[in-house]
Amino acid sequence: MNPLHLFSQLQSLGGVGTSSFRRKRPVDWPQWRSLLMAGSSATALLLLVRALGLLQPLELRSLDWMQQLRLIEPVDARIVLVGVTDADLNWLDTPVLTDETLARIIKAVQKQSPRVIGLDFYRNLPVEPGRKQLDEILQESPNLVGIEKVVLEEGQSRQDGALPGHPLLVAGEQVAASDVIVDRDGRVRRGAIFPATTGPRVLEGLGARVALDYLAAEELYPELDEEFLKIAGTTIAPLEPYSGGYMRLDSGGYQVMFNPRRTAKPGELISVRELLTGNVASDRMTDRIVMLGSAAPSAADVFYTPHSNSYFRDSRVTYGFELHAELASQLISQVLDGRPALHSLSEGWEMLLITISAFGGAASQLWLGEKKRNVILAVALLGMPLASYGAFIGLGLWLPLMPSLGTLGLASLLITLNRSSQFKTLAERDALTRLANRRRFDEALQRSWMEGLRSSQGLSLILCDVDYFKLYNDTYGHSLGDDCLTRVAQVIQQSTVLGSGLAARYGGEEFVVLMPKATPDEALAQANQIRERLMALQLPHEASKISDSVTLSLGVATLVPTMNLPMGALVEQADIALYAAKQGGRNQARIYRPEMEQDGEILTQAA
């Protein structure tokens, strides 16, 4: 094979040995600036919106969505629920659960030797008949934990808001807190290990207490390190004020995220009638946690959870004792089974993830073709929820979905708007001088002419021409000629900004300044200002026949638009004045006078 032919093939393929023969591609700084501006702006805006808590409702609803779509898990066999329903109360022929009946229920449960009993009934006051029987069974039940209310609601005094536990249970340190944490939208997504960590008595939540007692029978005890609660090497990390989608969360006490199974209930549910009539297997509750509570809508505490209004749950509401059982099951499963806790990244990592989404969206819109970037954007908008769901299912990780989607979409939108603005700019500006181009000038002249017709106000025009520019190109070359035109354009633009009007490149070395509502004297003064500012630059022009530097000839025209005049009359008059300036020796500004037209015709014929 011909070596030259082989080399040309390698060079066309970008093969080895050709890099030294290829020019390095220059860095496209405008695109990098666009990327930085779009990514930074989208990130800053979404982080601000997020910090204000405006995304929190959407974040919580996305968490609910993932909870409802999670994989089905079996019911926790270590938990047994005994609920007092309205049907049970009708069967008992009583509107309330008396102490006597409650004692019978506890006694029936104790016959099956449960490991722990959680009693979600307030019994600080007697509900006769049967107080004596209840006291007796409580004294005989060291594995039973009752409840009292710990955290007061806003405005409540200790006397009005506190609900103490049964005196015998309090004396035996067999009470836990019944408090349930409800989000602003009325749903329960958090559980309290300790509702309060200060005060004369620090109590666990009921669910946490029965879980700890259950684990203690396995000789697994909690240990408190410097920050977190640990059990058998498993860390139970608390919620922080900024966790997942929560912003400025009241994380008082020691809270964790609820991570319920996708099941109808956290454990098997037995009615009181089944229990008292002996229709329960003799070992159903043996060595298990038994949670006793009200499942009667007429009397029980009912709550909404992420599973409420979902067909994955048997009912729309969850009773208080079920929530405590849910938390107990969650903690035990985390310690014994390795079931992942629902947790989130630190605030710094979440901010980094949001930033990456923003810059990724901006980069894809900048450097990919239209079809590819649309595909990438669609894949990202679909893939991010799927990735978030996968992290939730596999790792129990709650990622910031809404701000990531928001920054991705916003950054892409900013790049698209910027690109549209650039296209508009390219369509309206001269590529070399960055002044308005001929098309934009024609449109501006048309608008100004119509406004002048309505208002009967004057319209002025300055037509500029670089003196002996052909000789300049022949002497210095076209590259320096382009630089010269750029410097002239800058002078005209600066003078126009200081004055008024639209500066445009009219064609070649000709420039034009449109000045609506300007008087002849104002237009002539601005023309002379442009000429003088250019001379002050002292741009060398050795080939000029009138000066050692670059100069301008300028023609000025002013007229009031009328229906009898064509729109092009203003440009024609300015051109006649420019011709007169050139004939008069160049490097000067002339204002149009009617007699110039005859002189112009004579000079043209003579030329």
C-alpha positions as CSV (number, residue, x, y, z in Angstrom):
1,M,0.0,0.0,0.0
2,N,1.2,3.5,-0.8
3,P,2.5,5.1,2.5
4,L,1.0,8.4,1.6
5,H,-2.4,6.8,1.0
6,L,-2.1,5.0,4.4
7,F,-1.2,8.2,6.2
8,S,-4.2,10.0,4.6
9,Q,-6.5,7.2,5.8
10,L,-5.1,7.4,9.4
11,Q,-5.4,11.1,9.4
12,S,-9.1,10.9,8.2
13,L,-9.8,8.4,10.9
14,G,-8.0,10.4,13.6
15,G,-5.6,7.5,14.1
16,V,-2.3,7.4,15.9
17,G,0.4,9.7,14.7
18,T,-1.9,12.4,13.3
19,S,-2.4,14.5,16.4
20,S,0.6,16.7,15.7
21,F,-0.8,17.5,12.2
22,R,-4.2,18.6,13.4
23,R,-5.0,22.0,14.9
24,K,-6.4,21.8,18.4
25,R,-10.1,22.7,18.6
26,P,-10.4,26.1,20.4
27,V,-12.4,26.2,23.6
28,D,-15.9,27.4,23.1
29,W,-16.0,29.8,26.0
30,P,-19.5,31.2,25.3
31,Q,-21.0,27.7,25.6
32,W,-19.1,27.1,28.8
33,R,-20.4,30.4,30.1
34,S,-23.9,29.4,29.1
35,L,-23.5,26.1,30.9
36,L,-22.2,27.8,34.1
37,M,-25.0,30.4,34.0
38,A,-27.8,27.9,33.4
39,G,-26.6,25.3,35.8
40,S,-25.9,27.8,38.6
41,S,-29.1,29.7,38.1
42,A,-31.3,26.6,38.1
43,T,-29.5,25.2,41.1
44,A,-29.7,28.4,43.1
45,L,-33.4,28.9,42.3
46,L,-34.4,25.4,43.2
47,L,-32.4,25.3,46.4
48,L,-34.0,28.6,47.4
49,V,-37.5,27.2,46.6
50,R,-36.6,24.0,48.5
51,A,-35.3,25.9,51.5
52,L,-38.5,27.9,51.8
53,G,-40.4,24.6,52.0
54,L,-42.4,25.1,48.8
55,L,-41.3,21.7,47.5
56,Q,-42.0,19.8,50.7
57,P,-45.6,18.8,49.9
58,L,-44.6,17.4,46.5
59,E,-41.6,15.6,48.1
60,L,-43.9,14.0,50.7
61,R,-46.4,12.9,48.1
62,S,-43.6,11.4,46.0
63,L,-42.6,9.5,49.2
64,D,-46.2,8.3,49.6
65,W,-46.2,7.2,46.0
66,M,-43.1,5.1,46.5
67,Q,-44.6,3.6,49.7
68,Q,-47.7,2.6,47.9
69,L,-45.8,1.0,45.0
70,R,-43.2,-0.9,47.1
71,L,-42.9,-4.6,46.9
72,I,-45.3,-6.8,49.0
73,E,-43.8,-8.1,52.2
74,P,-45.2,-10.8,54.5
75,V,-47.0,-9.7,57.7
76,D,-44.6,-9.6,60.7
77,A,-45.5,-12.8,62.5
78,R,-43.9,-11.5,65.7
79,I,-46.7,-8.9,66.1
80,V,-50.3,-9.8,67.0
81,L,-53.0,-7.1,67.1
82,V,-56.0,-7.4,69.4
83,G,-58.5,-4.7,68.5
84,V,-61.8,-3.6,70.2
85,T,-64.2,-2.9,67.3
86,D,-67.7,-1.4,67.3
87,A,-69.0,-4.9,66.7
88,D,-67.2,-6.1,69.9
89,L,-68.7,-3.3,71.9
90,N,-72.2,-4.3,70.6
91,W,-71.5,-7.9,71.5
92,L,-70.4,-6.8,75.0
93,D,-73.5,-4.6,75.2
94,T,-71.5,-1.6,76.5
95,P,-70.6,1.8,74.8
96,V,-67.1,1.8,76.5
97,L,-64.5,-0.8,77.4
98,T,-64.8,-1.2,81.2
99,D,-62.0,-2.1,83.5
100,E,-63.6,-5.5,84.1
101,T,-63.7,-6.4,80.4
102,L,-60.1,-5.0,79.9
103,A,-59.0,-7.3,82.8
104,R,-60.6,-10.3,81.1
105,I,-58.9,-9.4,77.8
106,I,-55.4,-9.1,79.4
107,K,-56.0,-12.4,81.3
108,A,-56.9,-14.2,78.1
109,V,-53.8,-12.8,76.4
110,Q,-51.5,-13.8,79.3
111,K,-52.7,-17.4,79.1
112,Q,-50.8,-17.7,75.8
113,S,-47.5,-16.4,77.4
114,P,-46.7,-13.4,75.1
115,R,-43.3,-11.9,75.3
116,V,-44.6,-8.3,75.6
117,I,-48.0,-6.7,75.8
118,G,-48.6,-3.1,74.7
119,L,-51.7,-1.6,76.2
120,D,-52.9,1.4,74.1
121,F,-55.7,2.4,76.5
122,Y,-55.5,5.3,79.0
123,R,-56.4,4.0,82.5
124,N,-55.4,6.9,84.7
125,L,-59.1,7.1,85.8
126,P,-61.3,4.1,86.7
127,V,-63.9,2.9,84.2
128,E,-66.1,0.9,86.6
129,P,-67.0,-1.8,87.1
130,G,-63.9,-3.8,87.5
131,R,-61.1,-1.5,88.8
132,K,-60.0,-4.0,91.4
133,Q,-59.8,-6.9,88.9
134,L,-57.8,-4.7,86.5
135,D,-55.3,-3.7,89.3
136,E,-54.8,-7.3,90.1
137,I,-54.1,-8.4,86.6
138,L,-51.7,-5.5,86.1
139,Q,-49.8,-6.4,89.2
140,E,-49.4,-9.9,87.8
141,S,-48.2,-8.7,84.4
142,P,-44.6,-7.5,84.4
143,N,-44.4,-7.9,80.6
144,L,-47.2,-5.3,80.1
145,V,-46.5,-1.7,79.0
146,G,-49.2,1.0,79.3
147,I,-49.3,4.5,78.0
148,E,-49.4,8.1,79.0
149,K,-49.2,11.4,77.0
150,V,-45.8,13.1,77.2
151,V,-45.7,16.0,74.6
152,L,-48.2,18.8,75.2
153,E,-49.9,20.5,72.3
154,E,-49.3,24.2,71.8
155,G,-51.2,26.3,74.4
156,Q,-51.8,23.4,76.8
157,S,-50.8,23.5,80.4
158,R,-49.4,20.4,82.1
159,Q,-52.6,20.0,84.1
160,D,-54.9,20.3,81.0
161,G,-52.8,18.4,78.5
162,A,-51.0,15.6,80.3
163,L,-52.6,12.2,80.5
164,P,-50.7,10.1,83.1
165,G,-50.6,6.3,83.0
166,H,-52.2,3.9,85.4
167,P,-50.6,4.5,88.9
168,L,-49.5,0.8,89.2
169,L,-47.8,0.9,85.8
170,V,-46.1,4.2,86.5
171,A,-44.8,2.9,89.8
172,G,-43.4,-0.2,88.1
173,E,-41.9,1.8,85.2
174,Q,-44.2,0.0,82.8
175,V,-45.4,3.1,80.9
176,A,-44.4,4.5,77.5
177,A,-45.5,7.6,75.5
178,S,-48.6,7.4,73.3
179,D,-47.7,10.5,71.3
180,V,-48.0,10.3,67.5
181,I,-46.3,12.8,65.2
182,V,-48.5,14.1,62.4
183,D,-47.3,16.1,59.4
184,R,-48.9,19.3,58.3
185,D,-50.9,17.5,55.7
186,G,-52.5,15.2,58.3
187,R,-50.4,12.1,57.5
188,V,-48.2,10.2,59.8
189,R,-44.7,9.5,58.3
190,R,-42.6,9.7,61.4
191,G,-42.3,7.7,64.6
192,A,-41.0,8.7,68.0
193,I,-38.4,6.5,69.7
194,F,-38.4,9.2,72.4
195,P,-41.1,11.9,72.0
196,A,-39.0,14.1,74.3
197,T,-35.4,13.8,75.4
198,T,-35.6,16.3,78.3
199,G,-37.6,16.6,81.4
200,P,-37.9,14.7,84.7
201,R,-38.9,11.4,83.0
202,V,-37.7,10.4,79.5
203,L,-40.1,7.8,78.1
204,E,-39.9,5.8,75.0
205,G,-42.7,5.8,72.5
206,L,-45.0,2.7,73.0
207,G,-43.8,1.1,69.8
208,A,-40.1,1.6,70.7
209,R,-40.6,0.4,74.3
210,V,-42.2,-2.9,73.3
211,A,-39.6,-3.5,70.6
212,L,-36.8,-2.9,73.1
213,D,-38.4,-5.2,75.6
214,Y,-38.8,-7.9,72.9
215,L,-35.1,-7.5,71.9
216,A,-34.0,-7.6,75.6
217,A,-35.4,-11.2,75.8
218,E,-32.9,-11.9,73.0
219,E,-30.2,-10.3,75.2
220,L,-29.9,-7.4,72.7
221,Y,-29.8,-4.1,74.6
222,P,-29.6,-0.5,73.4
223,E,-26.4,1.5,73.8
224,L,-26.1,5.2,73.4
225,D,-23.0,6.4,71.7
226,E,-22.1,10.1,71.3
227,E,-24.9,10.7,68.8
228,F,-27.1,7.8,67.9
229,L,-28.9,4.9,69.4
230,K,-27.4,1.5,68.6
231,I,-28.7,-2.0,69.2
232,A,-26.5,-5.0,68.4
233,G,-24.4,-2.9,66.1
234,T,-27.4,-1.6,64.2
235,T,-27.6,2.2,64.3
236,I,-31.0,3.8,64.7
237,A,-30.2,7.2,63.2
238,P,-32.6,10.1,64.1
239,L,-34.2,12.6,61.7
240,E,-32.5,15.9,61.3
241,P,-34.2,19.3,60.5
242,Y,-33.2,18.8,56.9
243,S,-34.0,15.2,56.0
244,G,-35.1,14.0,52.6
245,G,-37.9,16.3,51.5
246,Y,-38.4,17.8,54.9
247,M,-37.2,21.4,55.4
248,R,-36.8,23.0,58.8
249,L,-38.4,20.0,60.4
250,D,-39.3,20.1,64.1
251,S,-37.1,17.1,64.9
252,G,-37.5,17.4,68.7
253,G,-37.0,14.2,70.7
254,Y,-35.6,11.2,68.8
255,Q,-37.6,10.6,65.6
256,V,-37.3,8.1,62.8
257,M,-39.0,7.8,59.4
258,F,-41.9,5.2,59.3
259,N,-41.0,2.5,56.8
260,P,-44.2,0.3,56.9
261,R,-44.6,-2.9,55.0
262,R,-47.0,-2.9,52.0
263,T,-49.5,-5.1,53.8
264,A,-53.0,-4.5,55.2
265,K,-51.8,-4.5,58.8
266,P,-48.5,-4.7,60.6
267,G,-49.5,-8.0,62.3
268,E,-52.4,-10.4,62.6
269,L,-55.6,-8.8,63.9
270,I,-57.8,-10.6,66.4
271,S,-61.1,-9.3,67.6
272,V,-62.1,-9.2,71.3
273,R,-65.0,-11.5,70.6
274,E,-62.7,-14.1,69.0
275,L,-60.3,-13.8,72.0
276,L,-62.9,-14.1,74.8
277,T,-64.9,-16.9,73.1
278,G,-61.8,-19.0,72.7
279,N,-61.7,-18.9,68.9
280,V,-58.0,-18.2,68.8
281,A,-55.3,-20.9,68.4
282,S,-53.6,-21.6,71.8
283,D,-50.2,-20.6,70.5
284,R,-51.2,-17.6,68.3
285,M,-49.7,-15.1,70.8
286,T,-46.9,-17.2,72.4
287,D,-43.6,-15.4,72.6
288,R,-44.9,-12.6,70.5
289,I,-45.7,-8.9,70.9
290,V,-49.4,-8.4,71.5
291,M,-50.7,-4.8,70.9
292,L,-54.1,-4.1,72.5
293,G,-56.0,-1.1,71.3
294,S,-59.2,0.4,70.0
295,A,-60.3,-0.4,66.4
296,A,-63.7,1.2,66.8
297,P,-64.1,4.4,64.6
298,S,-66.5,5.7,67.2
299,A,-63.9,5.8,70.0
300,A,-60.4,5.2,68.6
301,D,-57.7,7.6,67.6
302,V,-57.5,7.3,63.8
303,F,-54.7,8.6,61.6
304,Y,-53.8,8.9,57.9
305,T,-50.6,7.4,56.6
306,P,-48.8,7.2,53.3
307,H,-51.0,4.2,52.5
308,S,-54.3,6.0,53.2
309,N,-56.7,6.2,50.2
310,S,-54.7,3.4,48.6
311,Y,-56.0,0.1,47.4
312,F,-53.0,-1.5,49.0
313,R,-54.6,-1.0,52.4
314,D,-57.7,-2.6,53.8
315,S,-59.0,0.7,55.1
316,R,-58.5,4.4,54.6
317,V,-57.3,5.0,58.2
318,T,-54.9,3.5,60.7
319,Y,-55.6,3.2,64.4
320,G,-53.2,4.4,67.0
321,F,-52.2,1.0,68.3
322,E,-51.5,-0.1,64.8
323,L,-49.0,2.7,64.3
324,H,-47.2,1.7,67.5
325,A,-47.1,-1.9,66.3
326,E,-45.8,-0.7,63.0
327,L,-42.9,1.1,64.6
328,A,-42.2,-1.9,66.9
329,S,-42.1,-4.2,63.8
330,Q,-39.8,-1.7,62.0
331,L,-37.2,-1.6,64.7
332,I,-37.2,-5.3,65.4
333,S,-36.9,-6.1,61.7
334,Q,-34.1,-3.6,61.3
335,V,-32.1,-5.2,64.2
336,L,-32.9,-8.9,63.6
337,D,-33.5,-9.1,59.9
338,G,-31.3,-6.4,58.5
339,R,-34.3,-4.7,56.9
340,P,-33.1,-1.2,55.8
341,A,-34.3,1.8,57.6
342,L,-35.8,4.6,55.6
343,H,-33.1,7.3,55.6
344,S,-31.8,10.2,53.5
345,L,-28.5,11.6,52.4
346,S,-26.8,14.4,54.3
347,E,-27.8,17.9,53.2
348,G,-24.5,18.5,51.5
349,W,-24.8,15.3,49.3
350,E,-28.4,16.2,48.4
351,M,-27.3,19.7,47.3
352,L,-24.6,18.1,45.2
353,L,-27.1,15.7,43.6
354,I,-29.4,18.6,42.8
355,T,-26.4,20.5,41.3
356,I,-25.4,17.5,39.1
357,S,-28.9,17.3,37.8
358,A,-28.9,20.9,36.8
359,F,-25.6,20.9,35.0
360,G,-26.3,17.5,33.4
361,G,-29.5,18.9,31.9
362,A,-27.8,22.1,30.7
363,A,-24.9,20.1,29.2
364,S,-27.2,17.7,27.3
365,Q,-29.0,20.7,25.8
366,L,-25.8,22.5,24.8
367,W,-23.7,19.7,23.2
368,L,-26.2,17.2,21.8
369,G,-28.2,17.4,18.6
370,E,-31.9,18.2,18.8
371,K,-33.0,14.6,18.5
372,K,-30.4,13.3,21.0
373,R,-31.0,16.0,23.6
374,N,-34.8,15.4,23.5
375,V,-34.2,11.7,23.9
376,I,-31.8,12.3,26.8
377,L,-34.2,14.7,28.5
378,A,-37.1,12.3,28.2
379,V,-35.0,9.4,29.5
380,A,-33.7,11.5,32.4
381,L,-37.2,12.8,33.4
382,L,-38.4,9.2,33.4
383,G,-35.3,7.6,34.7
384,M,-34.9,9.8,37.8
385,P,-38.2,8.7,39.4
386,L,-37.3,5.1,38.6
387,A,-33.8,5.6,40.1
388,S,-35.3,7.2,43.2
389,Y,-37.8,4.3,43.5
390,G,-34.9,1.8,43.1
391,A,-32.9,3.5,45.8
392,F,-36.0,3.5,48.1
393,I,-36.8,-0.2,47.5
394,G,-33.2,-1.5,47.6
395,L,-31.5,0.7,50.1
396,G,-34.3,2.5,52.0
397,L,-32.8,5.7,50.6
398,W,-35.1,8.7,50.2
399,L,-33.5,10.9,47.4
400,P,-34.6,14.5,46.7
401,L,-36.7,13.7,43.6
402,M,-38.6,17.0,43.0
403,P,-35.7,19.4,43.2
404,S,-33.6,17.2,41.0
405,L,-36.3,17.0,38.4
406,G,-36.9,20.7,38.8
407,T,-33.2,21.7,38.2
408,L,-33.0,19.3,35.3
409,G,-36.0,20.8,33.6
410,L,-35.2,24.4,34.5
411,A,-31.6,24.2,33.3
412,S,-32.7,22.7,30.0
413,L,-35.3,25.4,29.7
414,L,-32.8,28.1,30.3
415,I,-30.4,26.7,27.7
416,T,-33.3,26.5,25.2
417,L,-34.3,30.1,25.9
418,N,-30.7,31.2,25.7
419,R,-30.3,29.4,22.3
420,S,-33.5,31.1,21.0
421,S,-32.2,34.4,22.2
422,Q,-28.9,33.7,20.4
423,F,-30.7,32.8,17.2
424,K,-32.7,36.0,17.4
425,T,-29.5,38.0,18.0
426,L,-27.8,36.3,15.0
427,A,-30.8,37.1,12.9
428,E,-30.7,40.8,14.0
429,R,-27.0,41.6,14.3
430,D,-24.1,41.9,11.9
431,A,-21.7,39.0,12.5
432,L,-18.6,41.1,12.2
433,T,-19.4,44.4,14.0
434,R,-22.2,43.2,16.3
435,L,-24.2,46.2,15.3
436,A,-27.8,45.8,14.1
437,N,-27.8,44.3,10.5
438,R,-29.6,45.7,7.4
439,R,-32.7,43.6,8.1
440,R,-33.2,45.0,11.6
441,F,-32.5,48.6,10.4
442,D,-35.2,48.2,7.7
443,E,-37.7,47.0,10.3
444,A,-36.8,49.8,12.7
445,L,-37.1,52.4,9.9
446,Q,-40.5,51.1,9.0
447,R,-41.7,51.3,12.6
448,S,-40.3,54.7,13.1
449,W,-41.8,56.0,9.8
450,M,-45.3,54.8,10.8
451,E,-44.9,56.4,14.2
452,G,-43.8,59.6,12.6
453,L,-46.9,59.5,10.3
454,R,-49.2,59.2,13.4
455,S,-47.4,61.8,15.5
456,S,-46.1,64.2,12.8
457,Q,-42.7,64.3,14.5
458,G,-39.4,64.4,12.6
459,L,-37.1,61.5,11.9
460,S,-33.4,61.8,11.4
461,L,-30.8,59.6,9.8
462,I,-27.0,59.6,9.7
463,L,-25.2,57.7,6.9
464,C,-21.5,57.1,7.6
465,D,-18.8,55.9,5.2
466,V,-15.1,55.0,6.0
467,D,-12.9,57.2,3.8
468,Y,-10.7,55.4,1.3
469,F,-11.4,52.0,2.9
470,K,-10.6,50.1,-0.4
471,L,-7.1,51.6,-0.1
472,Y,-6.9,50.5,3.5
473,N,-7.7,46.9,2.6
474,D,-5.2,46.9,-0.2
475,T,-2.5,48.3,2.2
476,Y,-3.2,46.3,5.4
477,G,-5.1,43.3,4.2
478,H,-8.6,42.1,4.8
479,S,-8.0,40.8,8.3
480,L,-6.9,44.2,9.6
481,G,-9.7,45.7,7.4
482,D,-12.2,43.7,9.4
483,D,-10.6,45.0,12.6
484,C,-10.8,48.5,11.4
485,L,-14.6,48.2,10.7
486,T,-15.1,46.7,14.2
487,R,-13.3,49.6,15.8
488,V,-15.4,52.1,13.8
489,A,-18.6,50.2,14.7
490,Q,-17.6,50.4,18.4
491,V,-17.2,54.2,18.1
492,I,-20.6,54.6,16.4
493,Q,-22.3,52.3,19.0
494,Q,-20.8,54.2,22.0
495,S,-21.8,57.5,20.6
496,T,-25.3,56.2,19.9
497,V,-25.6,54.9,23.5
498,L,-24.6,58.3,24.8
499,G,-27.1,60.0,22.5
500,S,-30.1,58.2,21.0
501,G,-31.0,56.0,18.1
502,L,-30.2,52.7,16.4
503,A,-26.8,52.0,15.0
504,A,-26.5,49.5,12.1
505,R,-24.2,48.3,9.5
506,Y,-25.7,49.3,6.2
507,G,-23.3,47.4,4.0
508,G,-19.6,47.1,3.3
509,E,-17.9,50.1,5.0
510,E,-21.1,52.0,5.4
511,F,-22.9,52.5,8.7
512,V,-26.2,54.1,9.6
513,V,-27.7,55.7,12.7
514,L,-31.5,56.1,12.9
515,M,-32.7,58.8,15.3
516,P,-36.5,59.1,15.8
517,K,-37.8,62.5,17.0
518,A,-34.3,64.1,16.7
519,T,-34.0,67.6,15.3
520,P,-31.6,68.4,12.4
521,D,-29.2,70.2,14.9
522,E,-29.2,67.2,17.3
523,A,-28.5,64.8,14.4
524,L,-25.7,66.9,13.0
525,A,-24.1,67.2,16.5
526,Q,-24.2,63.5,17.0
527,A,-22.6,63.0,13.5
528,N,-19.8,65.3,14.4
529,Q,-19.4,63.6,17.7
530,I,-18.9,60.2,16.0
531,R,-16.4,61.7,13.6
532,E,-14.4,63.4,16.3
533,R,-14.3,60.3,18.6
534,L,-13.0,58.2,15.7
535,M,-10.3,60.7,14.9
536,A,-9.3,60.6,18.6
537,L,-8.5,56.9,18.3
538,Q,-5.8,57.7,15.7
539,L,-6.2,54.4,13.8
540,P,-3.3,54.4,11.2
541,H,-4.2,54.8,7.6
542,E,-1.1,55.4,5.5
543,A,-3.0,55.1,2.2
544,S,-5.5,57.8,3.0
545,K,-5.3,61.0,0.8
546,I,-6.6,63.3,3.5
547,S,-5.2,62.1,6.9
548,D,-2.7,59.7,8.5
549,S,-5.6,58.0,10.4
550,V,-9.0,56.5,9.6
551,T,-11.7,59.1,9.1
552,L,-15.4,59.2,8.3
553,S,-17.6,61.1,5.9
554,L,-21.2,61.5,7.2
555,G,-24.5,62.6,5.6
556,V,-27.4,63.8,7.8
557,A,-31.0,64.0,6.8
558,T,-34.2,65.0,8.7
559,L,-37.8,65.0,7.6
560,V,-41.3,64.6,8.8
561,P,-43.0,61.5,7.3
562,T,-46.1,62.1,5.2
563,M,-48.3,60.0,3.0
564,N,-46.9,61.8,-0.1
565,L,-43.3,60.7,0.7
566,P,-41.9,57.2,0.1
567,M,-40.1,55.7,3.2
568,G,-36.9,55.5,1.2
569,A,-36.7,59.3,0.9
570,L,-34.9,59.7,4.2
571,V,-32.1,57.3,3.1
572,E,-31.9,59.0,-0.3
573,Q,-31.5,62.4,1.3
574,A,-28.8,61.2,3.8
575,D,-27.0,59.6,0.8
576,I,-27.0,62.9,-1.1
577,A,-25.6,64.7,2.0
578,L,-22.9,62.0,2.3
579,Y,-22.0,62.5,-1.3
580,A,-21.7,66.2,-0.7
581,A,-19.4,65.5,2.3
582,K,-17.1,63.4,0.1
583,Q,-17.1,66.0,-2.6
584,G,-16.4,68.7,-0.1
585,G,-13.1,67.0,1.0
586,R,-14.2,64.0,3.2
587,N,-13.7,63.7,7.0
588,Q,-16.8,65.9,7.6
589,A,-20.5,65.8,8.2
590,R,-23.0,67.5,5.9
591,I,-26.7,67.9,6.5
592,Y,-29.1,67.6,3.5
593,R,-30.4,70.7,1.7
594,P,-32.7,70.5,-1.3
595,E,-30.1,72.3,-3.6
596,M,-27.7,69.4,-3.0
597,E,-29.8,67.3,-5.4
598,Q,-29.0,69.5,-8.4
599,D,-25.4,69.8,-7.4
600,G,-25.2,66.0,-6.9
601,E,-26.6,65.4,-10.4
602,I,-24.0,67.8,-12.0
603,L,-21.1,66.2,-10.1
604,T,-22.3,62.7,-11.0
605,Q,-22.4,63.6,-14.7
606,A,-18.9,65.2,-14.4
607,A,-17.5,62.1,-12.8
